[in-house]
Amino acid sequence: MDKQSSPSATQNVFREMLGNIQAGRWSVGAEIPSERMLIDQFGVSRIAVREALSMLRGLGVVDVGHGRRTRVSNVDSETFGQLLPLMLASGGQQTLDQVFEVRLAIESRTAHLAAERHTEDQMRSERGSRWRRTCATAQRAESVMKP
């Protein structure tokens, strides 16, 4: 088997490409570089690039079309809902850590948005103290998540 098409090369390309999407270098709806450009960029075979694209497509992260460039897809709650049970079913501490990281990201963003969008009436209500705690939690979580 060609070293460049080994599972480790495919996994490395997959992680790099997913990292480009997560970091916003490849935004939702944008075309990603051509296969030839990806081969040159990552220094791997066409097989490794195609397998990585197939993995991303399987996750619903990219839309691979025939005769047109691959685009970054919007991962919606339905896609996430299909992936989460699979992650949990695979088990292991790493999966639990990943679920915790996802929850932290979602919950801190939710708390941040709630803090930004609250009304004065909400702050004066009996829920106001919960809103203030939510704001404080969001600020702490965001400070932990910043590199």
N, C-alpha and C positions, 0 to 999 in steps of 0.2 A: 504494500500500500504506500502511496506517495505520502511523504511526511507532511506536505502542505495541506493535504486533504484529511488529515487525521482529526479525530474528534476534538483534540485540544486546539487546533487551528480554527476549527469551526466555532468552538465555544468562545475563543478569544475574539473573533470577528463579531459574533453575536453580542458579546458584552460591550464591545466598543460601539457597535451600532446602536444598541439600546442606550448606552451612555450618551451618545449624541442626541438621541430623542429626549431623554430625561433632562439633559442640560439645556435643551431648547436650541441647540445648534441646528437641528432639523425640526422645524416647527410643524404642528398639525396642518395637514393639507399641502405641505411643501413636497416637492420632488426630491428624492435622495439622489446622490451621485449615481452615474451609470455603473453597471457591473465592471466595465474596464477600469473606471476610475477607482472603484472600491478595491479591485485586485491590486492596482498600483499602490494605493494608499496603505493597504494592510500587508502587502507583500505575500499574498497567499494565492492559491489556485482558484479557478472559476468555481470548482466544486465546493470549496469552503465558503465562498461568498454566497452561492446559491443555497447551500444548506442553512446558512445563517439567516438569509432572507426567508426561507421556508419556515424556520423557527419563529421569526418575528411575525410572519403571516399567520401562523398557527395560534399565536397569542392575540391576534387581532390588532397588532400595533402598526402594521403596514398593509397597504392594498397593492398587491402585485397584479398588474394588468398586462395582457398580451398586446404587444404593439404600442405600448406607452410606458412611460417611466413609472417606477414605483413611488408611491406617495405615503406619507405618514398619516395614519388613521387617527381619528378621535376615539380613544378608549372610553366607552361609556359604562354606566353602571351595570348594564346587562353583561357585557364582556367580563367586567370585574367579578360579577356574581357567578359566572361560570368558572373562573379561574380560582377563586378563593377556596371552594370545596376541594378542588384537586390538590391545592397546596396543603390543606389540612389533612387530607387523606394520606399524603406521602409521609406524614409524621416526622418525628425527630425534633431535636432542640433548635436546629437551624430554622426549621419552618416556623416554630413558635417565635423565634427572634424576628423573623421576617414579618410575621403577623403583627407583632408588637410595633415594629418600625412603621408599618402601614397605618396601624391605628393611631400612632403618635402623629404622623403626618396629617392624616385626615382630621383627627380631633383637634389638633392645634390650629389647623387652617379654619375649621368650623368655628372654633372659639374666637379666633381673630376676626372672622367675618361678623360674628354675632356682636363682638365688641364694637366694631366699626359701624354697624347698622342699627344699633339700638336707638330707641326713641327716649325722650325725656319721661314720658308716661311709664315706659317700662322700667326706667331707673327709679321712679318714685314708688312703683308697686312693691308688693311684698317679695316679688321676684328680683327686685333691684339688687339685693345683697348677693343673690346668685349670679347676676350679671357681672357685678364687680369681681366676684371670685373667678368667674369665667375669663374676664379680661386679664386678671393677674396670672391665671394659668396659661393663657395664650402667650403672654409676654415671657414667662419662664420657659415654656416649651420652645418658643422661637429662638430664645437665646441659647438653649441646649443644642438645637438643630443647626445653628449657623456654624460653618467651618472655621 
